[in-house]
Amino acid sequence: MHRVPLPDLIRSAQRARAGCGMSDVTDLFSGGGGATEGLTQAGLDVSVAANHWPLAVATHQDNHPDTEHRIANLSEVDWRAYPSTDVLWASPSCRWQARAGGRQKQSVEQELKRQDAGAIDRATAYAVIAAAEVHAYPVIFIENVVEFLDWVLYPWWLDGLRALGYRMQVLVLDAADFGHAQYRLRLFIVATRDGIELDLAPPAMAPVMASAILDPHPGRPVTRRLYVADQIDSITDEGVPHLVTYRRHAKARRADAHPIATVTAGGNHHAVAQVIDGVQHHRLLSNRECARAQGFPDTYTFRGNSEDVKRQIGNAVPVGIARWLGERARAALTMTTAVAA
């Protein structure tokens, strides 16, 4: 097994403390910048961000102008043209894994023979191994949907990182446990080299309810039968905003007692309803409210039309989780430097 000598790791950590004293990061599949926003809040310096969608790159550049931005198909780049950094964050495409896509698990033979869009999409996961082989990042964070674990080639993919000298910790984290007003389960794989130890004990944080992200206006009076009419009819607490979801078998829930369901990139399944003076009111959640659920500050701007913005928000990494992981990486790299001093 190939391993990077401890002195190389120490030099990397020493570089992280030089100058501004910040560890540097490469953010791949960066989207609109949820991971970068969280890592920056953690005190890390995101040196370069890369993504294939020019509009998302423009959003990222607007909000993180000091980061170098690249528009690229990351399954085809020459990684020698990218800088070596202390941390790699990678969020490879998950569309081919998510249950919403309706795709059944394939055999190894079927996966290797695929030539459809999913096969091309799948290649983004291999890019993580290719980049790590060239740059030997001391710390790697990989974010994806939980269904990534069901990929038939996942064990082989994980062995590829092990062959490069990485040790893995596999976490399934819920954004609601990290200060978000949203239930959102995601997979996080933390890969580190010998000599780097991350304390990943979960934090104790007070829950945040949906009422914290909602704008005050109640919406318009209901004048016709809606898909969520049964949910609205069940509301008995007058003057209290309730979450209603455009899903079968969903129930109205008090916004001051529950986070919202997972924000997605396609469609708007989230609404708020309340009864005021006996009159039912209803509205869909705005993109800004969904952005708050993902942890973006209100000063964060997004490029594109409403659907473009929805896609960027729904695909984003929860800012609070990225911040927590970034803090763990920064502490570990600082500790390595202290040992070397």
Order of alpha helices (4+ residues) and beta strands (2+ residues): alpha-beta-alpha-beta-alpha-beta-beta-alpha-alpha-beta-alpha-beta-beta-beta-alpha-beta-beta-beta-beta-alpha-alpha-alpha
